[in-house]
Amino acid sequence: MGGLSAEREVSLSTGRECAAALRDEGFEVQELVAKADLPAILADEKPDVVFNALHGRWGEDGCVQGILEWLKIPYTHSGVLASSLAMDKERTKAAYTRAGLPVVESLLATKPQIMAAHVMEPPYVVKPFNEGSSVGVYIVQDGSNTPPQLSEDMPDCLMVEKFVPGRELTVSVLGGKALCVTEIVTEGWYDYAAKYQPGGSHHVCPAELPEEITQACLDYACRAHDVLGCRGVSRTDFRWDDSKGLAGLVLLETNTQPGMTPTSLTPEQAQACDMSFGALCRWLVEDASCER
């Protein structure tokens, strides 16, 4: 847990929650805060299984998965290729498109290009194409006359994506089976604070939706999980413009390391399917393997 990415604090919270749950399930657990010496520590400790509670770059993008494959240590969640592919939002969308899944228009542009002039007709969203947890998201409103002025810590290459109005939906897939649909209700954008601060968002689980939309979300999430080659658990996020019916439903991204904090979506969905948090963590450990 921990790691070197912008999502370090979220990962620490996930790690603490999962470690406590696994101890309650009878496992012997050692909490390891990941730093630059992680490969040497793993080689020395030789754990039976690594529960990957890392989020963001280096922990969710295939890097740590490659280390674990090299050391032949069984681990949870997706493998090298699926992790790397899902972390790259633009390549993820290309995979969705090849599988016939609906996506919204997007492109990659440099930070100077984005700050100099609109690279897409507003409204649109600017965000890193290889980070999660809504880190570094800018929304350019319809009718805006000026391009966004981005912070210095934003990366040089960014995704610009057409803004889709409507409702925020998400589906977790566990072992190839979709759990349920959650609607995320916030006062504004579902940003980092809305995701992780108590009271930042309200989850309706299961979501109150037309049956056609519910079934489409479940089906699309399973297809996304499969086309990306995910293992263990994944979570796919959607936007739904309810004024357009099924045609208004689009996939945004798939998360191969869904958060497992007190406000996280996947544990809520598992609970809605009568699976406790401890049982979810146990399932992930028992599913662990190499060559994922």
N, C-alpha and C positions, 0 to 999 in steps of 0.2 A: 504494500500500500504506500501512498505518498507519491513518490516519483518526482520527475523533473518538469512536468508540464504545468500549464496554467490551471489545471484542475487538481492540483496537489491536495488542497484542503478537502475537496469533495471525496477524493480517494481515501484520505485518512479517515473520514467519517464512515465511508463504506467499509473499510477494513476493520474498524473497531466493531461495527455492528455485526459483520459476518463472523469475526473471531469469537465474539460472545455467543452468537447463536450456535456455532460449531462446537464450542466447549459444552454447551447445554445438551448437544446431541451426542456427547461422549468422545469427541475427538481431542487429541493432544495438539494444541495450536501454539505456534510461535508467530508473533507479529513482527514482520520485517519491513521497516521503513526503507524503501528503495532509494539508493543513492548511486554514485558512480561506481562503487565497488560491488554492486549487486552480483555480477557473474562469479566473482571470487567467493563471496559468501555462500551462494547457492552450491557451488562446487564443493565447498567445505562442509556444509550442513547436510547435503544429500537428503532432502526431505522426500517422504513417500509421495506426496502430492503438493503442488503449489496451487493455492486458491488465488487466482489473479484478481485483485481488487484495485488494480491501477486503472486510471482514466486518462484520456488524452494521448498526446504524442509519447513515443517510446514504450508506453505500457499497453496501448490499444491499437497500435498501427503495425504490428508484426514484429517489432524489434525485440521485445522481451520474449515473445513466442519463439523467435529464432534461437535465442539463448537457451531456452528450456528444451527445444528440440535437440540442440547441440549437446546439452548435458544429459539428454535422455531422461528428463524428469517429467512425469505426467502432470498436466495442468488443465485448468478449467477454461471454459468459454472457447472462442474460435481460434483457429490456427493462424499460421503466418499469412497465407494468401488472402483469406477472407478478412482478416483484421486489417491488412494493408489496403485492400480494395474498399472496404466500407468506410475507412477513415478518410479517403479521398472522395469528397462529395461529388465532384464532377464525374469521376470514373464510375462511382456508384450509380449516378443517374444514367450514364451510358449503358450500364448493365441492366438497369430497369427497362430502358427503352427497348433493348434487344429482346427482353422477356415479355414485351407487350404491356408493361405497366405504365400508368399515366404519370407524367412529370410536368413541371412548369419550366418555361424558358429560362435559361441561365447562360452565363459565359464567364470566362476568366479574364481578368484585366489587372494591370499593375496599379499600384497605389497612386503614382503620378497621373496616370490616365484617368482614374476615377475622380481625383481631386480637381482635374483641369476642366472637365466637362462631363455632362451626362453621357454615360456609355450605353444607357438603355432608357427608354421613355419611362418616367416615373408613373406609378409608384414602384419602387424596387427595394431590395434588401442587399446590403453589402456585409459579407462575413468571411472569415477564414475558411478555406476549403478543406482544412485538415485539423480542425479543433472541434470540440464538442461543448456541451453545457451552455450553449448560447454565449460563449466567450467572444467579445468583440463584434457585436452585431449592430449595424446602423440601418435605420429605416428611412428612406427618402420618400416623403409624402407626395401624393398626386398634386400637381401644380407647382411643385418646388422650382424656383428659378435658378438656384445655385446648387452645384454638386456638393457632396458631403466633404467636410474637412476632417480627415481621419487622424487618430492619435498616433504618436510616434512609435508606439509599441505594436501597431498593426503590421503584419507581414507584408512583403513587397508584392506578392501575388495573391489576389483575393477573388472570391466568387461574387458575381452580381446576379441576383435572381429576381425574377418578376414577383412582386408581392401579390399573394393570393388572399383575398379577404375571406372571412368566414370562421369556422370553428376548428379548434386544435384537437386532434384525435391521435391516439397512439395504441398500438397493439404489441404485446410481448408474445414471443414464440419460444416455447420450452420443448426441447427434444423434437422439433419439427411440428408441434401442435400449437395452434394459436390459443391463448388463454381467454381474453375478452377485450373489449374496446373500452378505453377510458376517454372521457372528454375533459380537457383541461380548461378551466374557466379562470381568467385573470382580468384585472382592470385594464391592462394594456398588453404590451408584448410579453410573451413567455420568455423572459430573459433570465440571466443567472440568478438574480434575487428572487424572482417568482418561483424558480425551480427549487431553491435550497433554503430560503428563509421561511420560518414558520409563518403561516398566514399569507405567504406570497401568492399562492394559487389555491384553487378549489378543484378537487377531482371528483367527477361523477363516474362511478365505477359500479356496475357497467353503465356505459353511456346510454342515454335515452335517445335513440335514433330510429329512423325507419329501418325495417328488417333488411331491405335491399342494401342499405349503406353499411349496416353491421356486418352482413355476410361478405360484402365486398372488401371491407377492411380486414377481416379475418383471412380471407383468401389472398389478398394482395400481400399481407405480412408474411404468410407462409411462402408465397412465391418469391418474395424478396430474400427471405432467409435462405431459400434453396439456391437461387441464382447467384448469390454472393458466396455460397459455400459455408455458411455459418454453422457453428456447432454449439451445443449447450443451450444458452439463452441469448436471444437478441430482442431488440425493440425497434419497431418501425414507426416513424412519425408521419402524420398526414395533416393536410389542410382540406377542409370541406366547405365550399361555397354552397350553402343549402338552397340558394335561389336557382341553382342549375341542376339539382338532383345528382344522379350518379356521375354526370359529366363534370361536376364541380369538385370531384374527389381526386387529389393528387398526392403522390408520395414525396416526402421531403428528404429523408435520410434513414439509414438503419444504424443502430448503435449496437456494437458487439459486446460492449461492457456496460450494460445498463446500471444506473446508480442503485445502490442497496442501502440507502439512508432512511431515516424515519419518514421523510417526505417523498420517497421515491415511488415510482409508478409500478415497476415490475413486482415488488413484494405485495403491493395492494392488489394487483391483478391475480397473483397466485392465491392470496387470501380469499378473493372472490370466488375462486375455484376450489375452495376448501383445502388449500395447501398452506400450512403455516410457514413462517419465515425460516424457522429451523429446518423444516422438511425441504424447503427450496434450497437452502445452503447445502444440506446433506445430498440432495439429488445432484447438484453441481459437482461435488467432490467425487461421488460415486461414478459420475459420467466422465471424469478426467482421464486423459490419455496423452500419449505422444502421437506424432504423425497425424495431426488434426487438420 
